[in-house]
Amino acid sequence: MQYEQSEIKERLLWLIKLRWIGCVGVLIATHVVREIAGLTFSLIPVYLILGFVSTYNAYFQYKLKSYTQDLQQCAIRQISLDFIALAAAVYFSGGCDSPFLYYYIFHIVISGIILPKKWTFRFAAVAIVLPSAIMGLKHIGILPHFAIFRDEPMLFTNLSVIAAYGGVFISTLILTAYFVTYLSDKLYKKQDEIKRLYILSEKLRSSIVLNDVIKTVKEELASLTSHSNIIFIPLDKSKLSLVHDDGDISFGIPLIDKNIFTDTFLSCKAHTLESTVVSSEYENLVFKLLMRDAKEIAVLPVHASFSSKCYEYFHCPPDTGCTAYNANDKRCWYISGTHCHGKIMRNNIEKLRQCVECDMFMPIGIFIVDITRKSRLEEKCDIDACMRLLDAASLAISNARLYEKTFELSEIDGLTGIKNRRAFLKSLESEIHRAHRYNKNFGVMMMDIDYFKQYNDAHGHPQGDVLLKLVTDIIVDNLRDTDIVGRYGGEEFIALLPETCKEESITIAERIRTEIENYKFPRTETQPDGKITLSIGVSSYPEDGDSAEKIIQSADDALYAAKNTGRNKVIAANVPIT
């Protein structure tokens, strides 16, 4: 536990005020007791001790006005001087008979409030040693005896009395040190957690990029847990897996597999795991590859701020058999109780696929934190505090996901689900820079549905939209994952084929044309030959152009030639028509 300088200074000022009050109180009490009880003890030791205390108290009060460095050492010096003053007070007021003995307990409390745990126990040891040394020196005759109420020391006449007094005093000091440090540590951690949550909220106030949010949360988790080995594993929707890929180590954890990572993700509840009780190949994989030195890990779900139950949002009837009803925090993505839009899915794969498409209730991934303790004496990681921190970040995660979704929608054609013209041109510009830098080539295909206006006029725009979607699906299915396809205009499509020469581009275009020609589209009786066909123009970088405008113009010219020479064919730029 480490307090900030401002906190220590505030508490030291409080201690100085208490010391002034104590000095005045002791001075008054000593005179009152002496007069009422008719005692004749000398007041000179009292004045000397109080003068000593007042001197160093005034000194520290003056220094604290401008002293801002290493206030912890200042606190240690003050309490050390208090212990010396108390030792003198104990000696002059009777040793074991002295009421000032119990001021040591008060100072142990003060030490626990101001200083770290180790110093509290050190001062507890000093509080045991100093009075013991004074009484021992009195017992062997090195120090003369002074007392207020007795002329001779009381304890040394009976060993059982010595044991009783000593045992009670020592146990009281140790128990006081333990409880005050325990309570102070808990209070400090709670205060530190609140401060971290405030700092996190300030950092995330303007964060709208999900990667930035995750990075900030990771940094705060590292500070909160005092562990730097933290890994974030996001969800890959297309693979239904939690996928880790940092370049050197890549692997996926399928959501269908039963392990601590999927349990955490699907239940949205934190879990801990020790390396000695691993029960899954993926758990063993994480310990071997990502957490090699870890003996214990915490797995924390990262979710957005939406907290309603799925059945409440979708107004699902209570008699459909959904196990999410009357359960504690089981959302629609909880695999044992998946309930999507009022239907119970037939199998787990179908459940998962439906759930991951619902951004509203689904976590975005998990954090894996190494919480291995250096020793058994070290406190365990506060998992609840970690979850409160992640909960505080959930709104920023929601905002970041909303921003990503909005950005994605701004680049997607609403009807076909592929890139719109602006987004495609942006991708094309990036590919030109990459191809130029690494001396690569790529192909571009311009595609147009033959006689689409005739189909649209005969069957109406809704049926025309159905046709556009079907054609889009066929084009996408016949391209690679690395290829990019976009809607260029009404019934025109454009595709970018990275690292593809002209001959390969022609082959791909011919495959797509053939698939379209052979597909049984609905209501094609009004079309020529009773089928839907596609005309395609192909161009290649860099031979047909070194800019986006020139490459697209070359492909468009080839498409125009295909249209003018009979349609339903593939023509490449600067290639003789056969």
C-alpha positions as CSV (number, residue, x, y, z in Angstrom):
1,M,0.0,0.0,0.0
2,Q,1.4,3.4,-1.0
3,Y,-0.3,6.6,-0.2
4,E,0.0,9.7,-2.3
5,Q,2.0,12.6,-0.9
6,S,-1.0,14.9,-0.7
7,E,-2.8,12.3,1.5
8,I,0.2,11.9,3.8
9,K,0.5,15.6,4.2
10,E,-3.2,16.0,5.1
11,R,-2.9,13.3,7.7
12,L,0.4,14.7,9.2
13,L,-1.3,18.0,9.7
14,W,-4.1,16.2,11.5
15,L,-1.4,14.4,13.7
16,I,0.2,17.7,14.6
17,K,-3.1,19.1,15.8
18,L,-3.7,16.0,17.9
19,R,-0.2,16.4,19.4
20,W,-0.9,20.0,20.4
21,I,-4.2,18.8,22.0
22,G,-2.4,16.0,23.7
23,C,0.3,18.3,25.2
24,V,-2.2,20.7,26.6
25,G,-4.4,17.8,27.9
26,V,-1.4,16.1,29.6
27,L,-0.3,19.4,31.2
28,I,-3.8,20.2,32.6
29,A,-4.4,16.6,33.7
30,T,-1.1,16.3,35.5
31,H,-1.7,19.5,37.5
32,V,-5.3,18.5,38.3
33,V,-4.4,15.0,39.5
34,R,-1.5,16.3,41.5
35,E,-3.7,18.8,43.3
36,I,-6.8,16.6,43.9
37,A,-4.8,13.6,45.0
38,G,-2.4,15.6,47.1
39,L,0.7,14.1,45.4
40,T,4.1,15.6,45.7
41,F,5.9,14.3,42.5
42,S,8.1,16.7,40.6
43,L,6.7,18.4,37.6
44,I,10.1,19.1,36.1
45,P,10.2,15.8,34.0
46,V,6.7,16.6,32.7
47,Y,7.7,20.1,31.6
48,L,10.9,18.7,29.9
49,I,9.0,16.0,28.0
50,L,6.2,18.4,27.0
51,G,8.8,21.0,26.0
52,F,10.6,18.4,23.8
53,V,7.3,17.4,22.2
54,S,6.2,21.0,21.6
55,T,9.6,21.9,20.0
56,Y,9.6,19.1,17.4
57,N,5.9,19.5,16.8
58,A,6.3,23.2,16.0
59,Y,9.3,22.4,13.8
60,F,7.3,19.9,11.7
61,Q,4.3,22.2,11.5
62,Y,6.6,24.9,10.1
63,K,8.3,22.5,7.7
64,L,5.0,21.0,6.4
65,K,4.0,24.4,5.0
66,S,6.6,24.2,2.3
67,Y,7.8,20.6,2.6
68,T,6.4,18.4,-0.2
69,Q,9.1,15.8,-0.8
70,D,9.2,12.4,0.8
71,L,6.5,13.0,3.4
72,Q,6.5,9.3,4.3
73,Q,10.0,9.8,5.9
74,C,8.7,12.8,7.6
75,A,5.9,10.8,9.2
76,I,8.3,8.1,10.3
77,R,10.5,10.7,12.0
78,Q,7.5,12.3,13.8
79,I,6.2,9.0,15.1
80,S,9.7,7.9,16.1
81,L,10.1,11.1,18.2
82,D,6.7,10.4,19.7
83,F,7.9,7.0,20.8
84,I,11.0,8.4,22.4
85,A,8.9,11.0,24.2
86,L,6.5,8.3,25.4
87,A,9.4,6.2,26.6
88,A,10.5,9.1,28.8
89,A,7.0,9.6,30.0
90,V,6.6,5.9,30.8
91,Y,9.9,5.9,32.7
92,F,9.2,9.0,34.8
93,S,5.6,7.9,35.5
94,G,6.3,4.5,36.9
95,G,7.1,2.0,34.1
96,C,4.5,-0.7,34.2
97,D,2.3,1.4,36.3
98,S,2.4,4.3,33.8
99,P,-0.9,5.2,32.1
100,F,1.3,6.5,29.2
101,L,1.9,2.9,28.1
102,Y,-1.4,2.8,26.4
103,Y,-0.5,5.8,24.3
104,Y,1.7,3.4,22.3
105,I,-1.5,1.7,21.2
106,F,-2.9,5.0,20.1
107,H,0.2,5.7,18.0
108,I,0.0,2.2,16.4
109,V,-3.4,3.3,15.2
110,I,-2.0,6.5,13.9
111,S,0.9,4.7,12.1
112,G,-1.6,2.3,10.4
113,I,-3.6,5.3,9.1
114,I,-0.6,7.2,7.8
115,L,2.1,4.6,6.9
116,P,2.3,1.4,5.0
117,K,1.7,-1.9,6.7
118,K,5.4,-2.8,7.3
119,W,6.0,0.4,9.3
120,T,3.0,-0.2,11.5
121,F,4.3,-3.6,12.6
122,R,7.8,-2.1,13.0
123,F,6.5,0.5,15.3
124,A,4.5,-2.2,17.2
125,A,7.8,-4.0,17.7
126,V,9.4,-0.8,19.0
127,A,6.4,-0.2,21.3
128,I,7.1,-3.6,22.8
129,V,10.9,-3.3,23.1
130,L,11.1,0.3,24.6
131,P,8.9,-0.3,27.7
132,S,10.5,-3.7,28.2
133,A,14.0,-2.2,28.1
134,I,13.0,0.5,30.6
135,M,11.5,-2.0,33.0
136,G,14.4,-4.4,32.6
137,L,16.9,-1.7,33.3
138,K,14.9,-0.7,36.4
139,H,14.7,-4.3,37.5
140,I,18.5,-4.8,37.4
141,G,19.1,-1.4,39.1
142,I,20.7,0.5,36.3
143,L,17.8,3.0,36.1
144,P,16.3,4.5,39.3
145,H,12.6,4.1,39.8
146,F,10.2,7.1,39.4
147,A,6.5,6.8,40.0
148,I,3.4,8.9,40.5
149,F,1.4,6.5,42.7
150,R,4.1,4.2,44.2
151,D,7.6,4.5,45.5
152,E,8.5,1.0,44.2
153,P,7.7,-0.8,40.9
154,M,4.8,-3.1,41.2
155,L,5.4,-5.8,38.7
156,F,8.8,-7.2,39.7
157,T,7.5,-8.8,42.8
158,N,5.5,-11.5,41.0
159,L,6.4,-13.3,37.8
160,S,2.7,-14.2,37.1
161,V,1.9,-10.5,37.2
162,I,4.7,-9.8,34.8
163,A,3.5,-12.4,32.4
164,A,-0.1,-11.2,32.6
165,Y,0.7,-7.5,32.1
166,G,3.2,-8.2,29.4
167,G,1.0,-10.7,27.5
168,V,-2.0,-8.4,27.5
169,F,0.1,-5.4,26.4
170,I,2.0,-7.3,23.6
171,S,-1.1,-9.0,22.2
172,T,-3.0,-5.7,22.3
173,L,-0.3,-4.0,20.3
174,I,-0.1,-6.8,17.7
175,L,-3.8,-7.1,17.3
176,T,-4.2,-3.4,17.0
177,A,-1.5,-3.3,14.3
178,Y,-3.1,-6.1,12.4
179,F,-6.7,-4.7,12.5
180,V,-5.8,-1.1,11.8
181,T,-3.6,-2.1,8.8
182,Y,-6.2,-4.5,7.5
183,L,-9.0,-1.8,7.7
184,S,-6.7,0.9,6.4
185,D,-5.6,-1.3,3.5
186,K,-9.2,-2.1,2.6
187,L,-10.2,1.6,2.8
188,Y,-7.2,2.6,0.7
189,K,-7.9,0.0,-2.0
190,K,-11.5,1.1,-2.2
191,Q,-10.4,4.7,-2.5
192,D,-7.8,3.8,-5.1
193,E,-10.4,1.9,-7.1
194,I,-12.8,4.9,-7.1
195,K,-9.9,7.1,-8.2
196,R,-9.0,4.7,-11.0
197,L,-12.6,4.5,-12.2
198,Y,-12.7,8.3,-12.4
199,I,-9.4,8.4,-14.3
200,L,-10.6,5.6,-16.6
201,S,-13.8,7.5,-17.3
202,E,-11.8,10.7,-18.1
203,K,-9.5,8.8,-20.5
204,L,-12.4,7.1,-22.3
205,R,-14.5,10.2,-22.5
206,S,-13.3,11.0,-26.0
207,S,-12.4,7.4,-27.1
208,I,-14.5,6.2,-30.1
209,V,-12.1,3.7,-31.5
210,L,-12.5,0.2,-30.0
211,N,-8.8,-0.6,-30.1
212,D,-8.0,2.6,-28.2
213,V,-10.6,1.7,-25.6
214,I,-9.3,-1.8,-25.1
215,K,-5.7,-0.4,-24.8
216,T,-6.8,2.1,-22.1
217,V,-8.7,-0.6,-20.2
218,K,-5.7,-2.9,-20.4
219,E,-3.4,-0.3,-18.9
220,E,-5.8,0.4,-16.0
221,L,-6.2,-3.3,-15.3
222,A,-2.4,-3.6,-15.2
223,S,-2.3,-0.8,-12.6
224,L,-5.2,-2.2,-10.6
225,T,-3.9,-5.8,-10.4
226,S,-0.1,-4.9,-10.3
227,H,0.3,-7.5,-13.1
228,S,1.5,-6.5,-16.6
229,N,1.0,-9.9,-18.3
230,I,-2.5,-9.2,-19.7
231,I,-3.8,-10.3,-23.0
232,F,-7.0,-9.4,-24.8
233,I,-8.6,-12.1,-27.1
234,P,-11.4,-10.7,-29.3
235,L,-14.3,-12.6,-30.8
236,D,-14.2,-13.5,-34.5
237,K,-17.9,-13.7,-35.6
238,S,-17.2,-15.4,-38.9
239,K,-15.3,-18.2,-37.2
240,L,-17.5,-18.4,-34.0
241,S,-14.2,-18.4,-32.1
242,L,-12.1,-16.3,-29.7
243,V,-9.1,-15.6,-31.9
244,H,-5.6,-14.6,-30.7
245,D,-3.2,-13.3,-33.4
246,D,-0.2,-11.2,-32.5
247,G,1.9,-12.2,-35.5
248,D,4.0,-14.7,-33.7
249,I,1.3,-16.8,-32.0
250,S,-2.1,-17.4,-33.7
251,F,-4.8,-19.7,-32.6
252,G,-8.6,-19.8,-32.1
253,I,-10.8,-21.1,-29.3
254,P,-14.2,-22.2,-30.7
255,L,-17.2,-21.1,-28.7
256,I,-18.6,-24.6,-29.1
257,D,-15.8,-26.0,-27.0
258,K,-16.2,-26.3,-23.3
259,N,-13.4,-24.5,-21.4
260,I,-12.9,-21.6,-19.0
261,F,-12.6,-19.0,-21.8
262,T,-15.8,-19.9,-23.5
263,D,-17.6,-20.2,-20.2
264,T,-16.5,-16.7,-19.3
265,F,-17.5,-15.3,-22.6
266,L,-20.9,-17.0,-22.8
267,S,-21.9,-16.4,-19.2
268,C,-20.3,-13.0,-18.9
269,K,-18.9,-13.9,-15.5
270,A,-15.3,-13.8,-14.4
271,H,-13.4,-17.1,-13.8
272,T,-10.0,-18.0,-12.3
273,L,-7.9,-21.0,-13.2
274,E,-4.7,-22.5,-11.8
275,S,-2.2,-24.2,-14.0
276,T,-2.5,-27.4,-12.0
277,V,-6.2,-28.0,-12.7
278,V,-6.2,-27.5,-16.5
279,S,-8.9,-29.6,-18.1
280,S,-9.0,-28.4,-21.7
281,E,-6.5,-28.4,-24.6
282,Y,-7.2,-24.7,-25.1
283,E,-6.5,-23.9,-21.4
284,N,-3.2,-25.9,-21.7
285,L,-2.4,-24.0,-24.9
286,V,-2.9,-20.6,-23.2
287,F,-0.6,-21.6,-20.3
288,K,2.1,-22.9,-22.6
289,L,2.1,-20.2,-25.3
290,L,0.7,-17.0,-23.7
291,M,1.1,-17.3,-19.9
292,R,4.2,-19.4,-19.7
293,D,5.3,-18.3,-16.2
294,A,1.7,-18.0,-14.8
295,K,0.5,-20.3,-12.0
296,E,-3.0,-18.8,-11.9
297,I,-4.9,-16.7,-14.3
298,A,-8.1,-14.6,-14.3
299,V,-10.4,-14.6,-17.3
300,L,-12.6,-11.5,-17.5
301,P,-15.4,-10.9,-20.0
302,V,-15.4,-7.6,-21.9
303,H,-19.0,-6.5,-22.7
304,A,-20.9,-3.4,-23.7
305,S,-23.3,-1.4,-21.5
306,F,-26.6,-3.1,-22.6
307,S,-27.8,-4.9,-19.5
308,S,-31.4,-5.9,-20.2
309,K,-32.3,-9.6,-20.6
310,C,-32.8,-10.7,-24.2
311,Y,-36.3,-11.9,-23.6
312,E,-37.3,-8.6,-22.1
313,Y,-36.0,-6.7,-25.2
314,F,-37.6,-9.0,-27.8
315,H,-40.8,-9.5,-25.7
316,C,-40.6,-13.2,-26.0
317,P,-43.5,-15.2,-24.5
318,P,-42.7,-16.9,-21.2
319,D,-43.9,-20.4,-22.4
320,T,-41.4,-20.9,-25.1
321,G,-39.0,-22.9,-23.0
322,C,-36.2,-20.4,-22.8
323,T,-33.9,-21.1,-19.8
324,A,-32.9,-17.5,-19.6
325,Y,-36.1,-16.8,-17.8
326,N,-35.8,-16.3,-14.0
327,A,-32.0,-16.8,-14.2
328,N,-29.4,-14.5,-13.0
329,D,-27.8,-12.5,-15.8
330,K,-28.2,-15.1,-18.5
331,R,-28.3,-13.2,-21.7
332,C,-29.4,-14.4,-25.1
333,W,-25.8,-15.5,-26.0
334,Y,-25.7,-17.9,-23.0
335,I,-25.5,-21.2,-24.9
336,S,-27.4,-23.4,-22.5
337,G,-30.3,-21.0,-22.7
338,T,-30.1,-19.3,-26.1
339,H,-33.4,-17.6,-27.0
340,C,-33.4,-15.5,-30.2
341,H,-36.5,-13.7,-31.4
342,G,-38.8,-16.1,-29.7
343,K,-37.4,-19.3,-31.3
344,I,-35.4,-22.0,-29.5
345,M,-32.6,-23.0,-31.9
346,R,-32.2,-26.7,-32.9
347,N,-28.5,-27.1,-32.1
348,N,-25.6,-25.2,-30.4
349,I,-24.0,-24.1,-33.7
350,E,-27.2,-22.5,-34.8
351,K,-27.7,-20.9,-31.4
352,L,-24.2,-19.4,-31.5
353,R,-24.5,-18.2,-35.1
354,Q,-27.7,-16.4,-34.3
355,C,-26.3,-14.9,-31.1
356,V,-23.0,-13.5,-32.5
357,E,-25.1,-11.6,-35.0
358,C,-26.8,-9.8,-32.1
359,D,-24.3,-7.1,-31.2
360,M,-26.5,-5.8,-28.5
361,F,-26.1,-8.6,-25.9
362,M,-22.8,-10.2,-27.0
363,P,-19.4,-9.6,-25.3
364,I,-16.6,-8.5,-27.6
365,G,-13.9,-10.7,-26.1
366,I,-12.0,-11.6,-22.9
367,F,-9.1,-10.4,-21.0
368,I,-6.7,-13.0,-19.6
369,V,-4.7,-11.7,-16.6
370,D,-1.8,-13.4,-14.9
371,I,-2.7,-13.2,-11.2
372,T,0.1,-15.4,-9.9
373,R,1.1,-14.4,-6.3
374,K,4.8,-14.2,-5.5
375,S,4.1,-15.7,-2.0
376,R,1.2,-17.0,0.0
377,L,1.4,-13.8,2.1
378,E,0.6,-11.7,-0.9
379,E,-3.1,-10.8,-1.2
380,K,-5.2,-12.3,-4.0
381,C,-6.2,-10.2,-6.9
382,D,-9.5,-8.5,-6.4
383,I,-11.6,-9.9,-9.3
384,D,-14.7,-8.0,-8.3
385,A,-12.7,-4.7,-8.5
386,C,-11.5,-5.7,-12.0
387,M,-15.1,-6.4,-13.1
388,R,-16.2,-3.1,-11.7
389,L,-13.5,-1.4,-13.8
390,L,-14.7,-3.3,-16.9
391,D,-18.3,-2.3,-16.2
392,A,-17.2,1.3,-16.0
393,A,-15.7,0.9,-19.5
394,S,-18.8,-0.7,-20.9
395,L,-20.4,2.5,-22.1
396,A,-17.2,3.5,-23.9
397,I,-17.2,0.1,-25.5
398,S,-20.8,0.5,-26.6
399,N,-19.9,3.9,-28.1
400,A,-16.9,2.5,-29.9
401,R,-18.9,-0.4,-31.3
402,L,-21.6,2.0,-32.4
403,Y,-19.0,4.2,-34.1
404,E,-17.6,1.1,-35.9
405,K,-21.0,0.0,-37.0
406,T,-21.8,3.5,-38.2
407,F,-18.5,3.7,-40.1
408,E,-19.1,0.2,-41.5
409,L,-22.6,1.2,-42.7
410,S,-21.3,4.3,-44.3
411,E,-19.1,2.1,-46.5
412,I,-21.7,-0.7,-47.2
413,D,-24.3,-0.7,-49.9
414,G,-27.6,-1.1,-48.1
415,L,-29.2,-3.4,-50.6
416,T,-26.4,-5.9,-51.4
417,G,-24.2,-5.7,-48.3
418,I,-21.0,-5.2,-50.3
419,K,-18.9,-2.0,-50.4
420,N,-20.4,1.1,-51.9
421,R,-18.7,3.0,-54.7
422,R,-16.9,5.5,-52.4
423,A,-15.5,2.7,-50.1
424,F,-14.4,0.6,-53.1
425,L,-12.5,3.5,-54.6
426,K,-10.8,4.1,-51.3
427,S,-9.7,0.4,-51.2
428,L,-8.5,0.7,-54.8
429,E,-6.3,3.7,-54.0
430,S,-4.8,1.8,-51.1
431,E,-4.1,-1.3,-53.3
432,I,-2.4,0.9,-55.9
433,H,0.0,2.3,-53.3
434,R,0.7,-1.2,-52.0
435,A,1.2,-2.7,-55.5
436,H,3.5,0.2,-56.5
437,R,5.6,-0.1,-53.3
438,Y,6.1,-3.9,-53.5
439,N,6.1,-4.2,-57.4
440,K,2.8,-6.2,-57.4
441,N,0.0,-6.4,-59.9
442,F,-3.8,-6.7,-59.5
443,G,-6.9,-7.0,-61.7
444,V,-10.1,-5.1,-61.8
445,M,-13.4,-6.4,-63.2
446,M,-16.4,-4.2,-64.2
447,M,-19.6,-6.3,-64.4
448,D,-23.1,-5.4,-65.7
449,I,-26.3,-7.4,-65.6
450,D,-27.5,-7.8,-69.2
451,Y,-31.0,-6.4,-69.9
452,F,-31.6,-5.6,-66.2
453,K,-34.0,-2.7,-67.1
454,Q,-36.1,-5.1,-69.0
455,Y,-36.3,-7.4,-66.0
456,N,-37.1,-4.5,-63.7
457,D,-39.8,-3.1,-65.9
458,A,-41.4,-6.6,-66.3
459,H,-41.4,-7.6,-62.6
460,G,-41.1,-4.4,-60.6
461,H,-38.3,-2.9,-58.4
462,P,-38.8,-5.3,-55.5
463,Q,-38.1,-8.3,-57.7
464,G,-35.2,-6.4,-59.3
465,D,-33.8,-6.0,-55.8
466,V,-34.0,-9.7,-55.2
467,L,-32.1,-10.3,-58.5
468,L,-29.4,-7.9,-57.5
469,K,-28.9,-9.7,-54.1
470,L,-28.7,-13.1,-55.8
471,V,-26.2,-11.9,-58.4
472,T,-24.1,-10.3,-55.6
473,D,-24.0,-13.6,-53.6
474,I,-22.8,-15.5,-56.7
475,I,-20.1,-13.0,-57.4
476,V,-18.9,-13.0,-53.8
477,D,-19.0,-16.8,-53.6
478,N,-16.7,-17.1,-56.6
479,L,-14.1,-14.6,-55.3
480,R,-11.4,-15.1,-52.7
481,D,-11.5,-13.7,-49.2
482,T,-8.8,-11.2,-50.1
483,D,-10.7,-9.9,-53.1
484,I,-12.9,-6.8,-52.7
485,V,-16.2,-6.4,-54.5
486,G,-18.4,-3.3,-54.6
487,R,-21.6,-1.9,-56.2
488,Y,-20.5,0.7,-58.7
489,G,-23.9,1.8,-59.9
490,G,-27.5,0.5,-60.4
491,E,-26.8,-2.9,-61.9
492,E,-23.0,-2.5,-62.2
493,F,-20.5,-4.2,-60.0
494,I,-16.8,-3.8,-59.7
495,A,-14.2,-6.2,-58.2
496,L,-10.6,-5.8,-57.1
497,L,-8.3,-8.9,-57.4
498,P,-5.0,-8.3,-55.5
499,E,-1.8,-9.9,-56.8
500,T,-3.7,-11.3,-59.8
501,C,-2.4,-11.1,-63.4
502,K,-4.6,-10.4,-66.4
503,E,-4.9,-14.0,-67.4
504,E,-5.9,-15.1,-63.9
505,S,-8.4,-12.2,-63.8
506,I,-10.0,-13.3,-67.1
507,T,-10.3,-16.9,-65.7
508,I,-12.0,-15.7,-62.6
509,A,-14.3,-13.4,-64.6
510,E,-15.2,-16.3,-66.9
511,R,-16.1,-18.5,-63.9
512,I,-18.4,-15.9,-62.6
513,R,-20.0,-15.3,-66.0
514,T,-20.7,-19.1,-66.3
515,E,-22.1,-19.4,-62.8
516,I,-24.6,-16.5,-63.5
517,E,-25.6,-18.0,-66.9
518,N,-26.3,-21.4,-65.4
519,Y,-28.0,-20.2,-62.2
520,K,-31.8,-20.7,-62.2
521,F,-33.0,-17.2,-61.3
522,P,-36.7,-16.6,-60.6
523,R,-39.0,-15.1,-63.4
524,T,-36.5,-15.2,-66.2
525,E,-39.1,-16.0,-68.8
526,T,-39.1,-12.3,-69.9
527,Q,-35.3,-12.3,-70.6
528,P,-33.6,-13.2,-73.9
529,D,-33.0,-16.9,-74.0
530,G,-34.9,-17.2,-70.7
531,K,-31.9,-16.5,-68.5
532,I,-29.9,-13.9,-66.7
533,T,-26.4,-13.1,-68.0
534,L,-23.5,-10.9,-67.1
535,S,-21.1,-8.9,-69.3
536,I,-17.6,-8.3,-67.8
537,G,-14.7,-6.0,-68.6
538,V,-11.2,-6.7,-67.2
539,S,-8.2,-4.5,-66.7
540,S,-4.9,-4.9,-65.0
541,Y,-2.4,-2.8,-63.1
542,P,0.0,-1.5,-64.2
543,E,-0.3,-2.4,-67.9
544,D,-3.7,-0.9,-68.4
545,G,-3.2,2.2,-66.1
546,D,-1.3,3.5,-63.1
547,S,-4.1,5.4,-61.5
548,A,-7.6,4.5,-60.2
549,E,-9.2,6.6,-63.0
550,K,-7.2,4.9,-65.8
551,I,-7.7,1.4,-64.5
552,I,-11.4,1.8,-64.1
553,Q,-11.7,3.5,-67.5
554,S,-9.9,0.6,-69.1
555,A,-12.2,-2.0,-67.5
556,D,-15.3,0.2,-68.3
557,D,-14.2,0.4,-72.0
558,A,-13.7,-3.4,-72.1
559,L,-17.2,-3.8,-70.5
560,Y,-18.7,-1.4,-73.2
561,A,-17.0,-3.6,-75.9
562,A,-18.6,-6.7,-74.3
563,K,-22.0,-5.1,-74.3
564,N,-21.6,-4.0,-78.0
565,T,-20.4,-7.3,-79.2
566,G,-23.3,-9.5,-78.0
567,R,-23.3,-9.4,-74.2
568,N,-22.7,-12.4,-71.9
569,K,-19.0,-12.4,-72.4
570,V,-15.7,-11.4,-70.9
571,I,-13.4,-8.9,-72.6
572,A,-10.1,-7.7,-71.3
573,A,-8.5,-4.3,-72.0
574,N,-5.9,-4.2,-74.7
575,V,-6.5,-7.9,-75.6
576,P,-7.7,-8.6,-79.2
577,I,-11.4,-9.7,-79.3
578,T,-11.8,-13.2,-80.8
